[in-house]
Amino acid sequence: MDTKEKIERLRIKAELLLRENSECFVKDIDDTYYFCYILLVGEDKLYIQNFKGKRFEAGIIKEDLDWADVIRVNEYQEKVE
């Protein structure tokens, strides 16, 4: 699977999660984790709003991520201990 195909699959998944207004988990190539809501699925960028985690605690609420840097988009699930 080439990079463009991977990005398109991630974009489709993000659009589904946006429609469902789901809490999401996004990971990028730098191993940065985002616990967020998807605000907009753009052609080149994914627009998010963090709701928890280190970035949220640091005051970083809204961000835009380049699709080329995104390697994972999933529905967020609370970790069971």
N, C-alpha and C positions, 0 to 999 in steps of 0.2 A: 504494500500500500504506500503510495507516494505522499508527500507532505500536503499537497493540495487536497487530496482525498481525505486525509486525517482531519484537516481543518474543517472541511465541509461536514464531516460526520459530527465533530464537536459542535459546530454551529447549529446543526439540526437538533442535537440533544439540548443545547442551551435554549433554543426556541421553545421546545416542549416544556422545559422547566420554567421558563418565563410565563408561558400561558397558564401553567398550574400555580404560579406565584409560590413556588417551592423554595425552601431554604436550600442553598447549594454549597457545595465544596468544590473549589477550583484549585488546581495546582499548576505552577508554571515551571519553565525549564531551570529556574534558579532554586527549585525546591521551596518556593514561597507558597504558603497555604492561605487561601481566602475563604472565610466562612461568610457567605454573602447571599443577597438577593440579586437576581439579574434584572437590571433596569432596561437594557436595550441590547439587542444582538445586531451589531453593525457588520458591514462588509469586511472591514479591516480590524475592528476592535470589539471587545466585549466590555460593556459598561455595567459596573456592579456597585452595590452598596453593602459594605461589611456590617455584620450584626454581632460578631464576637471574635475572639482571638487576639493575638498580639497586635495586629495592625489596627483593629478597632480600639483596643486599649491605648494605643499610641496616638489616637485621635484621627486616624486615617479612615474616613467614612466612605466617600465616593471615590472610585478609581476607574480608569479605563486601561484595559489590557490588550496588547497586540495579539491577534489570533496566532501569529507565528510563534509566540512564546507559551501559549497554553498547551498543556499536555494532558489535562484531565478535567472533566466537568461531570459531577455526579450530584445526586440529591443528597443533602446533608442528613446524617443520622447521628443521634446522640450516641456516644461511646458507652457501651454497657460494661460496667466493672464488676 
